[in-house]
């Protein structure tokens, strides 16, 4: 009589899994046999993904800037995974575009609270589970962390900060068997474009008449170009597939591009001079 050998379960946690790229990553991992846990914003997102995944994805309404809530979520996940976690994908992020001079500091602080401090809180909360499974962390970043764009400072700066933390985590956690990889994303057709367009519109509306005189026309050019780039970016499902490839690649890559445009930007940053990079960043956003 043949004996069926059950394969051990694999567990993954994803920040920002309710929509866009995070949703597609969750579904992709579930299709590969992972039991997936994630954070979401609305009850509708939670119900939608549970149904779409056939129950393989469990989402929780968790504000990652609330450290006690994050610890509670991580504890709840650990009780359902026998204490081990194979994969943590740090994907959450918000966007605060606009000329730095016109941005309220509280808005910039909020972006860092989500993109940096919230992400750090989640990583630290799951480290015991990652140690037990000798798991992997994938930090989803952006090419603007490597080639910052005008009027997009907080996004590039916050993701660059997380790339530094990822590098430090990589060295600090190596002896526990935990890999850390950074997925550098290019433009994507996820839930992001609509959110980006809305954020750009809010930034323009918030300008005072004096600020509009200084920045209005040039910011409008930037906004139109950025919206166009995102509308023509990599399809969400393709981007998710690439992130999953990075999550399972052995050995783990330090940095890996998600999309041809991200690959090209990383090459430019490696090979081109500062003046050439300055010219390119202006060209990208239609300011030259």
C-alpha positions, 0 to 999 in steps of 0.5 A, a space after each residue: 500500500 502506498 503512503 501519502 506523504 503530506 507536504 509541510 504547510 508554508 505560511 506568509 504574511 503581507 502588509 497591505 494585502 487588501 488591494 492592488 499589488 498586495 492582493 495579487 501577491 496574496 492570491 499568487 502565494 495562495 495558488 502556490 500552496 501558502 496559507 496567507 495572512 495579511 492586513 487590509 483597510 476595509 471589511 469589503 477588502 477582507 470579504 473579497 479576498 477571502 472569497 477570491 482565495 477560497 479561504 486560503 487568505 485571511 485578512 485583518 483590519 490592522 493599522 500598522 502605525 498602531 504598534 499594540 495592534 501590530 503585535 496583536 495581529 502577529 501573535 494571532 498569526 503565530 497561533 495559527 502557524 505553529 509559531 513559524 512564518 516562512 515569508 513576510 512581504 512588506 508592501 504597504 505604502 502611501 504617497 505624499 506628492 508635491 513641492 517640499 516647500 508646500 507640504 505640511 510637515 505632518 503629511 510627511 511625518 504621516 508617510 514616514 509613520 506608515 512607510 517606515 515606522 509601521 513597516 519596522 513595527 511589523 518586521 520586529 513583531 514577526 521576527 520570532 516566527 521568522 526565526 523559527 521557520 528560518 524565513 525570508 523578508 521581502 521589502 517592496 521598494 521603488 526605483 525612486 528610492 534610487 533616482 529620486 524625482 522632484 515633487 515626489 520626495 517623501 515617497 523616495 525618501 521613506 522607501 530609501 530609508 527602508 532599503 537601508 533598514 533592510 540592508 541592516 536587517 540582512 546582516 543582523 538576521 543572517 545568523 538566524 537563517 533569515 534572508 532579506 531581499 528588496 524588490 525594487 518596483 517600477 511603474 505598475 498598473 495596480 490600485 496605485 494609479 488611481 490613488 496617485 492621481 487622487 494624491 496629485 489632485 489633492 496636492 494641487 488643490 492644497 496650494 496657496 495662490 502664492 505657491 500656485 504661482 511658484 509651482 502650479 504649472 510645473 507641478 501640473 506637468 509632473 502630475 500628468 507625466 506621472 499619471 501617464 507612466 503609472 497607467 502604462 506600467 507593468 500589470 499588477 498580476 505580472 508585478 506580483 508574479 515577479 515579487 513572488 519569484 524574488 521571494 522564492 529565489 535561491 539564494 536570496 537576491 539583495 536587490 531585484 527589479 520588478 519591471 523593465 523600467 526599474 531594471 533600467 533605472 538601477 543600471 543608470 544609477 550604477 553607470 551614469 554620472 550625477 549630471 546624467 542622472 539629474 538630466 534623466 530625472 527631469 526628462 522622466 517627469 517632462 521637465 526637460 
